[in-house]
Amino acid sequence: MGVSQSDFCAWPRIPLVLCLCAFVWGGVPAQSQSQNPTSAANPYWGSVTAQPVSDTPIKLSLDDAVRRGLSNNLGLKEAENAEKALHGEKNEVEQVFLPTITLGGDTGYYMHDLAALGFGPNTIKEFSGLFPAGTTPQVPPVTRDTLTDGKLQFTQVLFSAPAIAAFKAAGAAERSSYFARMTARGEVVQQVATAYLRAIADASQVENAQAQVSEAQVLEAHEHEAHIEGTVANLDELRAKVQLQSQHQALIAAQNQQAKDLILLKREIGIDPAQPVTLTDQAPYSELASQTPEELRALAYKSRQDYQNLQNQVVVYRALHASARAERLPSLTFFSYYQVSTVTTVNTHGNFIAMGQLSFPIFREAKVHGDEDSSQANLNAANAQLDELRDHIDEQVRAALLDVTANAKLVEVARSNVDLTQRALSDETDRVNAGVDDNLPLVTAQASLAAAQSNLVESLYQYNVSKLALARAAGVLEQQYRVYLGE
């Protein structure tokens, strides 16, 4: 009984390993949020709901939101499952080098038709010289027996170059899946923190809109009383009413946007959309310590998980190429078994075999050469992707730094604009109260202040988001997002 090389050669299993890596190596989906984002478009917009809905609002800080996201986010769950699948594939490849021991047994009642097997009276006569004279046995055409059989089998691959290369590739694929999971954790932190900052910005927009509604109500009441007293024209009262309605519209729109963005945040961190939450953090603001592109690039090469992921992919393809070239080498396998059999009343007897098998591939050069060329092409592509990623990291770091610098300046301008519009509104209020102007300049000043406040809120949001993007580009977002936000 022999064992073929194909029973032990593990390299054909590697394409299956690579298929399981499709999600891991595909990277994190880079998609912008649509009007109605769903987990079907991006798994990081979904999660596993961790607890049932209650009427008591959940107090949610940024750290709490990130922690919940790392526990429940759907995109991270998929990355974790992909890593587990790769770990299982590596164990299967490892089994090739471990002894395989199987124990089996059976018993049964058998009936044999000797005539159908080619044994007849003439067959017995050919052996009559072996028996004493006149004692030729009579063998019935049909015989019956009971056979009980037990077998212990041992198999182990002693040497197989393709299997060794396959094991190295599986180990690199497992490490690649680990770095892919860590990359997914960074994506979760960025998605959740961005959604939390967006919800904070929405709350500020609602507060500003409510303040504008209150001011418009005061103006409308004042103009109404003045019109009744006959000190102002009807046009001024109508203008005040239009301004009040406009501010109500802005408030409704701001409240609606806040509600939708809170739903998205809750879906990303495993909270039911119907669960009320209260955000406890305010919009952070601080200037970021000065960093050069060269410093950030060096940090990114050391810390970015996607870069290390691709480095391990290169190791996988290099091992696959070695496996293809090793198909020309022989393989050595050891095989043995011990079998015990009992037939009807015959005494029990055993069978034993121990053998080594040395297999040489012959006349397979076309296939081997094809596998070698294909694996070399994949290796070249992986090396090219790694070179491109180095340049891409440099580009991302520099672009993120430019965004942070520009957004910091925009915040300064927006704050200055709010101060100027507040002074303009105060001066115009005094002029209207003194009867110097009608309320048209006053309404215009109120609208300018509302726009300036809204622009400041949006500028702060964009500044904080750009700092998160810079931390992500440097590969330290999960560990230092609080540092980059300035808390």
ROLUMLUM-563830 format. One record per residue: residue in one letter; x, y, z of N, C-alpha, C, O in turn. Coordinates in steps of 0.05 Angstrom, whole numbers, plus 5000, padded with zeros to 4 digits. Atoms other than C-alpha are relative to their C-alpha. Layout:
AXYZXYZXYZXYZ;...
//
This chain:
M501749765000500050005000501850255000503550275017;G498349765003503150674979498450255006496050255006;V501249744995501851404993501350194979503750214977;S499049835021502451914936500950275012500050355033;Q499049744991505952584941497750205002497950385019;S502249805000499452954927498549995026497150195033;D501450024975496752704994501350195021500050265041;F498649854979501953115031501050274991501950435007;C499049745010503953694986498050225006495750214996;A501949804990500854315018499850244982498050404985;W500049755015502454834966497550044984496850284980;P502549935014495954744926497950135017496050245007;R502049884982492154974988500450305003498650435012;I499549724995495355654987498150184985497350394996;P502149835012490555944935497550035016496350245016;L502349984982485055784984500650205022498950365030;V499349804980488856175037499850284989498950465002;L500149735012489456754989497250094996496650334998;C502849925003482056734975498850105026497350295026;L501049914974480656795049501250275007500050415023;C498749744995485357395049498750224984499550454987;A501149795018481157754997499050245015499550475008;F501049784985477558165049502350145015502450395016;V497849884984483858265091501850174983502550394991;W498149855016488258485034498750214983500050394972;G501449805016482958885000500250275013499650485000;G499849754986484059415053497350105010495249985005;V502449884989479059855088498650164978499950324965;P501349855021473760125042500150305004499350405025;A499849714998475060855028497650134986497850204962;Q502549895012468061125017499150245017499250235042;S501149784985465261795036497149955008495749794996;Q502750054990458761825075498050114981498250354973;S502149915018452661865031497850115017498050135042;Q502349884986445962175049498849795019497949865041;N501150214983443461505076501949775001501449564989;P497950225000449661085092498949755013497449765033;T500850264990448560345104502449825001504449874988;S497950194997452859765124500449834974502449714971;A499750145025451559465055502050144983503550014968;A498149845015455660025025502850005014504850005001;N497649994985460860035080499549875027497949975043;P500650144975461059535138500650165025499550105047;Y499349844977463960065184497750195008497950325029;W502449854993457160415183498049835015495849935021;G501850184986454059815217501349895025503649935030;S498950114976454859445282498149785010495949744999;V501650204986452258875326498850145024500350235042;T501349864977447059175374500749855026500149615029;A498950134976449859045443498049995023498349825041;Q501950004978443859205488497350094991497150244971;P502749925009436259295484499550295006501050425021;V500749724996432959975482498950055028497349885038;S501249924974431360325548499350304998500250444980;D500949725000427960985564502150195013502050435009;T498049844987433961225605502250074980503449894968;P497949925019438761635561502849905009503449895033;I497350084995445861365556501950244998501950384978;K498049785001451261875574502449894985503749704993;L498050115018456361795519502250214996501850424985;S497649835006463362095518501449894975500649684965;L498550095024468162045460501449745005501549564988;D498750254993472161515496498149765001498749544992;D502050214999465861115510499149924972498849684966;A500950065027463761165437502249834986501549644972;V497850165013470660915413500149725011500449534996;R499950274988470560345463497749834990498149594984;R502250165010463660125441500449934970499749714962;G499550065028465760175368502049774997501649594980;L498150225001471759725380498949745009500049535002;S501350254991467159215413497949904981497449664979;N502450085014461259225366500050064970498149984956;N500249915028462959525298500149774981501749584984;L500250225018461159075240502549974983503449744978;G497650035016467259235197502249875015503749705004;L497950134984471859045254499449715005501249545005;K500750284996467958405267500749844976501749614978;E499350155025468958205194503149964999504049744991;A497150035000476458335200500949795021502849635015;E499350204980476857925264499349714991500849534995;N500750265011473157345231501849914978502549674976;A498150075021477757375171502749915013503949725002;E497550084986483757325219499749715011501549555009;K500550274989480656715253500049794977501149574981;A500050195022479556385185502849944990503549724984;L497250045008486856495166501549845020503249685013;H498750164979489056205232499349704997501049535000;G500850285005484955575217501449894976502249664976;E498650105024488055525148503049945006504149744996;K497250054993495055575178500249745015502149595011;N499950254985493455005226499749764981500949564985;E500350225019491154575167502649954985503349724981;V497550035014497654705130502149885019503749715011;E498050114980501654555194499649705004501549565010;Q500550284996498253885199501649824981502149594987;V498550165019502153655138502649895012503449675006;F497450094988508553615180499649845026501649745037;L500550154975505253285241499349714993498149664972;P500850285005504352535247496949974999495550105014;T502850065003497552285225499649715008500649524995;I500650274989495051685265497049954999495550115009;T502850075002488551345249499649715010501349545006;L500750264989485150755283497349934989495450084992;G502550095011479750355249499549715005501449565011;G500750284996476149695256497349944989495650124986;D502650085010470349305228499649705004501649555007;T500650284999466948635233497549954983495850124981;G502350065018462048285186499949714992501849564995;Y500550275010459147645159500050014970498650174957;Y499549985028461347505088499349734986499649524998;M500650235017458947015033501650034974501450244961;H498349985024463746854975499149794980498849554987;D500650185022461746544908502649944986503650104970;L497450075010468146164890499949974970501950034956;A500150045030465745994820500250274986501550294965;A499849735013464746734805502750115002503550284986;L497349904997471746854830502049844984504449904985;G498250165017474646324783500949745013502749615002;F499250254987475245744832497849794995495549835002;G501850225005471945084809501249735005503549725015;P498950274996472944324812502649964986504449844997;N497550035015478344354759502350145014504650055012;T497949854986482144864800501149835023503549825027;I499150174978482444384859501649764990503649695002;K498550235011484743804815502850074993504649904994;E497349925007490744204793501949995024504349965021;F498450014976493144184865499749735015500549715038;S500450264987491343454879502549865008502549715027;G497450124993498643254881501050095027502849965038;L499149904974499443654944498649865023499449895046;F501550144978494543224983500649704999501349594978;P499650295000495142485005498149874980496049974973;A501650145020492541974956497249945010496849845032;G502750064993485041924957498850205019496650165030;T501049814980484142535001499650284988499850485002;T500549745013482543084951497650145014495450025015;P502249874985478343594991497750084981498150144958;Q502349905014471443784970499450285010498850325033;V500449724993470544534969497250084989496850074965;P502749915009463344794966500350244982502150404986;P499849775018462045304911499550275014500450485005;V500649764985459545804963501149965028500449775042;T498950024973463345935028499150245016498450455005;R500949794982461646355089502050035022503249835031;D498149954978465946675142499350275014497950445003;T500249754985466047215195502850125003504649995013;L497449874999471647715190500050245019498350425016;T499749784982473748185246502850124995504849974996;D497549885008479148685229500550265016498650425020;G499249764987482849235267502650104988504449954982;K497749905014488049715238500950275012499250445017;L498849754990492750255266501950094978503849954971;Q498449895023495850705212501450255008500350425022;F498249774994501551215218501150114974502249964958;T498949875024503551715165501350275008500250425024;Q498749744995508452295166501750084976503249914965;V498249895021511752735114502650075012502750235031;L497449944990519152755126501350244986502750404998;F499049775015520853245071498350054976497649874960;S501449915024516853645020500550304998499450455013;A499349725004519654294995497550184995497350395006;P502449835003512954554969498450035025497250245031;A501549984975509754395036501350195019500050345034;I498649814982515154775073499550294991499050465008;A500649735009514155385029497150075005496550305011;A502949954994506555315038499750085029498150265035;F500249934972507455335113501050285005499850435021;K499149734996511555965109498050214989497550415001;A502049825011506356285064497650035018496550255021;A502350004983500756095111500650175025498950325035;G499249844977504556405170500050304993499150465009;A500049725008505657055132497150104995496550335001;A502849925004498257065111498650055027497050235029;E501249964974496256985184500950275012499350425024;R499049754990500757565204498750244984498150454996;S501349795016497857975147497250055009496350285010;S502749974990490857845173499950155027498150295033;Y499849854974493058095242500350304995498950465007;F499649715006495558755213497550114987496950354990;A502549905012489158805172497950065022496450255020;R501849954978485158745236500850255015499050415023;M499149764986489359285269499450254983498750464993;T500849795018488159715207497150065003496250295003;A502949974996480759595216499450145026497550305028;R500449864974481259825289500550304996498950475006;G499549715005484260485265497750124984497050354989;E502249905015478660555215497550055018496150245014;V502349974982473460445270500450255017498550415021;V499549774984476760975314499550264984498250444994;Q500449765016476761475257497150044993496150274995;Q502849985007469661325236498350105024496750285022;V501649944976466861355307500750295010498850445016;A499249734991470861975327498950224982498050434991;T501149815019468762335264497050035003496050265003;A502949994996461462155275499350155026497450295027;Y500449864974461962395348500450304997498850465007;L499549715004465063055327497850134983497150364988;R502149905017459763135274497550055017496150255014;A502349974983454363035327500350245019498450385024;I499549764984457663555372499650254984498450444994;A500449765017457864045315497150054994496250284994;D502949975004450563905301498650135024496950305022;A501249884975448864065374500650295002498950455010;S499449715000452564725368498450154980497550384985;Q501749875020448764885304497250045011495950245006;V502749984988442264745341499950225020498050385021;E499949794980444265195399500150274987498750464995;N499849745014446165755351497350074987496450304988;A502649955013439565675313497950085021496350255016;Q501949934979435565695378500550285010498650435015;A499449724991439266335399499050204979498050414986;Q500949825021437666645331497050025000495950234995;V502949994998430366455339499150185023497250345020;S500749834977430166785407500450304993498750465000;E499549725008433267425379497950094980496950324982;A502049925020428467425320497350045013495750215005;Q502649974986422567335368499950275015497950415014;V499949754986424867935409499650234980498150424985;L500349795020425568355345497250014989496150234985;E502850005011418768135318498150125020496350275012;A501849894980415368305384500450315002498450465005;H499549724998418768985387498850154976497650374979;E501149875024416869155315497050005000495750194990;H502950014999409768935326498950225019497050365012;E500949794981408969395387500450284988498850464991;A499549745012412269965350498150074978497450304974;H501949965021407669875291497350085011495950255000;I502649934987401569895336500050295010498150435008;E499849734990404170525367500350214978500150454982;G499749825023405270815297502750124997503050314982;T497349895002412670935305501749874977503749994969;V498650135022414870445250498049924979495649894985;A501850085022412070245183499349715001500749555015;N500950285001408369595169502249824988502449594994;L497950165013414269375125502049905021503049675018;D498150094980418769345186498949765015500449575021;E501250234986413968885222500049754983500749534992;L500050235018413268435161502849894997503249654996;R497250095003420868415153500849845025502249645022;A499350144976421568195226498649725001499849535010;K501450265001416267645216501449814981501749574988;V498650185019419967375155502649905012503349675009;Q497550084987426467375194499549785021501049595022;L500750204980423166975250499449734987500349534996;Q500650255014420366465201502549874989502849634990;S497550115011427166385168501649875022502849665017;Q498550124978430466255235498749745010500049555018;H501450254993425065735252500849784980501249554988;Q499250205020426665385187502849905004503349665003;A497250084995434065385202500249825025501749635025;L500050174976432665095271498949724995500149535004;I501150265006428364535244502049834984502449594989;A498050145016433664355192502349905018503349685014;A497750074983439164355245499249775019500849585023;Q500950214982435063915293499849734984500549524995;N500250245016433563425237502749884993503049634994;Q497350105006440863375216501349885024502749675022;Q498850114976442963265288498849725006500349545014;A501350264995437862695296501149784981501649564990;K499050205019440362345233502949935005503649695004;D497250064994447662405251500349855026502249695028;L500050164976446262135320499349714994500549525006;I500750275008442961525288502449864988503049634994;L497750125012449161405246502149935021503349725020;L498150054978453661465308499249755015500949585021;K500950234984449360965346500349744985500949544996;R499850245016449360475288502949904998503549674995;E497150075002457060495286501149885025503149745025;I498850094974457960325360498249805014498749745037;G501550224988452559805373497750095018496949945035;I502349904985447060245403497650014981497850104959;D502450005016439960155378499350294992499550475008;P500649735009437760755336497850145016497750385017;A502149884984431760855381500850085028499450205043;Q499049944973435960905444500850295003502550384988;P499149724996436561625470502850015012503549855030;V497349974990443661855483500550305006499250474994;T499149734993446862475514503050024997504449885011;L497149975004453662695489501150185022500150405027;T498949864977457962915547502550174993503250345010;D497649855007464063195510499350254983497350254969;Q500349765016464663885480502049994977503849834977;A498249995023468064065415502850085009503250305019;P497349934991475564035430501450204981500850204957;Y498449835017480364565405502750055014502850135037;S497349934991487864635413501849994975501349844956;E498150005022493664775367501749755002502649675024;L498450245000497564165346503050075000503850264987;A497149964999504964115361501249984972500349814956;S498849995027509264265300501449734994503049645011;Q498750245009511463645262500850034970499350154955;T499149995028515463585197499049764985498549554997;P500850235016513363135139502049775003501149535003;E498050224998519862745147499649855026499849605027;E500450144974518462595221497549834999497549605008;L502550165001511262375207500349774981499249554986;R499650225019513461955147501549775013500849545010;A498550214986518561585190498249865020498449615023;L501950124981513261475243498049824986497349604996;A502050165015508361215191501249744991499949534993;Y498850255009513260715162500449805023500449565019;K499650174976514260445233497349915011497249695022;S502450054985507060465257497649914984495849784994;R502550065016502160385199499749704995501549574985;Q500650295002498859705200499749914971500449694964;D500350085028497059715126502649964986502949804968;Y497450035012504359805108501349735009502449594992;Q499050264991506359205151498449774989499449554983;N501750205013500458825122501149934972501349704965;L499150045027503058925052502849875000503549724982;Q497450134998510158735073499749705004501249544992;N500550284996507358065097498849874975499249634970;Q501050105025503657985031502349934981502349734967;V497650055016510358034996501349745009502249584992;V498850244989512957485042498349764990499449554983;V501750215009506957055023500649934971501049704964;Y499550055028508157134948502849894995503349744977;R497350105003515557014957500049705007501449544994;A500150284992513956354993498549844978499349614972;L501450145021509056174938501849954976501749744963;H498150035022514356294886502049775006502749614989;A498250214992519155854925498749724999499949524992;S501550255001513755324930499849904971500149664966;A500250085028512855324854502749894990502849694976;R497450095009520355254842500749735014502149575002;A499450254985520654694895498549764989498949534998;E501450235012515854264854501849814985501149584981;R498150185014521953994818501449815019502749625010;L498550164980524753704883498449755009495949755008;P501450244990523153004910498850055027499450245041;S501249994973518952874971500449735013500549524999;L499650254985519952355025497849975021497350155037;T502250064982514252035064500449735014501449545001;F500050254986514051505118497249905006495450065013;F502750114996508151035123500249735013502049575006;S500150274987506550445168497349945011495650125016;Y502550074987500750055195500349725013502049565005;Y500250274987499249455240497049924999495350075008;Q502750095003493049045225499749725013501349555010;V500750254987489848485265497449904988495450044986;S502350115012484848015232499349735012501149575018;T501050264990480547425256497949914980495950054976;V502050115020476846985205498749765013500049555018;T501750214988471246555235501549875024502050015043;T498750144977474746035280503049994998504349885015;V497150005004481746145253501250195020500150395027;N498749844980486646425303500650284989501050324965;T499449725007487947175304502950024990504749895002;H497349955009493947395264500350304992498350434986;G499649725005497148075251501750044975503249874966;N498449925024500048435191501350275007500150445020;F498649764994505248985195501650094976502749924961;I498449895022508549445145501250275009499850425022;A498649744996513550015151501650064975503249904966;M498749945026515850365088500550304998499050465009;G499449735008518851005063499650034970500249854955;Q500549965028516851304997501450254991501050475002;L498649785012521351754956498850054972499049874955;S501449945025517652094899501550224985502350424996;F498649815018521052444840498050104979496949934964;P501749905022516852894794501449974973503750064970;I498950045027518052704721498050104980495550064983;F501749905022515353024658497850195010495450165002;R501949804990511953604695501150284996500150475008;E498649755003516454164671498150234990498450454998;A501849795010510954534633498350125022498050365024;K501649904978506454574694501750155021501050375030;V498249874980512254744741500950274990500950475005;H499149745011514755284694497750205000498150445005;G502349825000507755574688499450105028498950345032;D500449914972506755584764502250205008501650395023;E497849824992513555914772499650284987500050485001;D500449745013512056464721497650155013497750395017;S502449874988505156594752500750115027499950345034;S499349904973507956644823502050234999501950415016;Q498149785003513657094799498550264993499250475002;A501549765007508557564767498550115024498550355028;N501349904976504557594832502050135019501350335032;L497949894983510957724871500850284990501150465006;N499349745011512858284824497850215005498450445012;A502249814995505958594831499950095029499550325035;A500049934971506358564908502250195006501950385022;N497849824996513158894907499450284989500150485002;A500849745012510559434861498050155018498250395022;Q502049884982504659554908501350115025500650325035;L498649914976509359604967501650264995501650445011;D498649755008513660124931498150244998498650465006;E502049795004507460514912498950095027498350335031;L501149934974504860494984501950185015501050365030;R498149824987511260815009499650294991499550485007;D500549735010510161404963497350115008497050355013;H502749924993502761414979499950105029498550295036;I499849914972504361465054501250285002500250455017;D498849735000508862055041498050214990497850425001;E502049825010503362375000497850065020497050295024;Q502149974980498062255054500950175023499450355032;V499049844978502462535109500250304993499450475009;R499749725008504063165070497350144996496950375004;A502649885004496863275049498550055026497250255030;A501349964974494263165120501250235015499750385028;L498749774987499363665147499050264988498450465002;L501049765013497064175095497150065009496450295014;D502849964991489764065115499950105029498350285035;V500049904972491264155189500850295001499550455015;T499149735000495064795176497950194989497350405001;A502049835013489765085130497550025018496450245021;N502450004983483964885176500450165026498650295036;A499449844977487465195236499750304994498650465010;K500349725008487865855198497050074995496250305002;L502849945005480565795177498550035027496650195028;V501349974974478565715251500650285010498850415021;E499449734990482266355268498450224985497350404997;V501549815015478866735211497049995008495750195011;A502850034993472066445230499450135027497350265031;R500449884973472866665303500150314998498550455010;S499949715004474967365281497550104987496550314994;N502449925014468967395235497650005019495950185017;V502250004981464267205292500250255018498250385024;D499649764984467267765335499150254985497750424996;L500749765015466368275279497050014996495950234998;T502949995004459168075264498550055025496450185025;Q501249944974457468095338500150305005498150425015;R499849714996460068815342498250154980497050354988;A501849875020456368995278497149985009495650185006;L502850034991449868715306499550185024497350305026;S500449834976450869085372499750294991497950445001;D500249735010452069745335497450064986496250264990;E502549955016446169655289497649995019495650135014;T502250014981441669475348499750275013497550375017;D500149734988443570135381498850214980497350384989;R501049815020442070515316497049974996495650174993;V502950045003435170195309498550105024496550235022;N501349914975433470325382500050305002498150425013;A499949715000435571045372498350134978498050374977;G501749905022431071105311501550114977500350244960;V498349905022436871255264499449844975499349954953;D500450185023435670645219497449845004496349825026;D502250204998429870185202501349735007503749715011;N498950264991430569445218501349834977502149614983;L498850155022433269225149503049945006503849725004;P497250064993440569315169500349825024502149665026;L499950174976439068985235499549704992500949535002;V500550285009436068365201502449894985503149664988;T497650085014442068345155502349935019503749735014;A497950054981446768375214499549745015501449595021;Q500750254987443067805249500749764982501849564991;A499450215019443667375186503049964997503949734995;S497150025002451067535181501249865024503049695021;L499050134976452267325253499349705000501049545007;A500850285001448366675243501849854981502749634987;A498250135020452566515181502849975012504149765008;A497350004989459066685218500249785022502249645023;Q499950204979457266245278499949724988501349544997;S500150265014455365665232502649934987503549704988;N497450045013461865755194502149935021503949765015;L498050074979465865735260499649725009501649575013;V500550274992462465095281501149804980502449614987;E499150185021463964775214503150004998504349804993;S497149985002471165025215501349845023503349705018;L499050164978472364725284499849704995501649555000;Y500450285007469464065260502149914980503349704983;Q498050075020473864055198502849995011504449835002;Y497449994988479964235239500549745016502649625014;N499750254984478863655287500149754983501749574988;V500050235018477363175231502749984985503749764981;S497450005013483763375195502249905018504149775010;K498050114981487763235258499749705004501749565007;L500350294999484662545263501249874975502449664977;A498950115025486562435190503050005001504349814991;L497149994997493662645206501049775018503049645012;A499250224982494062155264499749734986501349554990;R500450245015491261615218502249964980503249744976;A497850025020496461775164502649925013504249785001;A497650074985501861705217499949735013501949625022;G500350274989499061035241499849995030500249785042;V500150004970497961255314497250095009497050185032;L502649894993490561425314498849875024497950015043;E501350144977488060895362501450075026500050105047;Q498649954975493461045413500050305008500250365031;Q499549724994493761805407497850194990498350434986;Y502049825011487162075381499350235020498750455012;R500549794980486162455447502250214999501750455002;V497849815001493062765440499750184976500250434978;Y500349835024491663005369497750185002497750404991;L502349824997484963285389500650215021499150415024;G499249794982488463665444498949975028498550175042;E501150044973485663345508501849815015501349755038;
//
